[in-house]
């Protein structure tokens, strides 16, 4: 990122510090959740519209690929995505139990890795980086996006999905101070409520080359 963008990024982190869910979800807790059937929560009718919108946006911005999925869980998104696209995917998650489930799907052209988003260092450039309900599990989410910006191709984008809460509304405001919004979708589940927003962002000019 450019020096100006980096300063804006750092200022936002100081003015409105993150209070994410990171402190509540250790690797051990995630492994326990996946071992007890967390995938049933994600693979439900309530998630259909959101997953459908996500894979449509991934398909639109994949170009030649590859696509990066940050916090992929058990690979459900990749299974859906593979039905409409052959673009190569690199997907990683904090939980070894989730990655074992993901690898058991035997999806072609998808590399599943167990890694921590706070320290993961991509080795290639991506057309799109997807953060599907994962950004609010990282305290330094702006730092994560800044680092991942360097792994995006020159026309690369972030595709971010977050359930609407007080925490995520603050995260959206901070992200929008730094990154350029390209597209946005708002989804409301009926019955029972529940609001989700999916937004596509580009890094500032002078960012990843």
ABEGO torsion letter per residue (X at the ends): XBAAAAAAAAAAAAABBBBBAAAABBAAAAAAAAAAGAAAAABBAAAAAAAAAAAAAAAAAAEAOBBBBBGAEAGAAAAAAAAABABBBBBBBABAAAAAAAAAAGBBGBBBBBBBAAABBBABBBABBBBBGAAAABABAAAAAAAAAAABBAABBBBBBBBBBAAAAAAAAAAAAABBBABBBBBBBOBGEEBBBBBBBBBBBGBBX
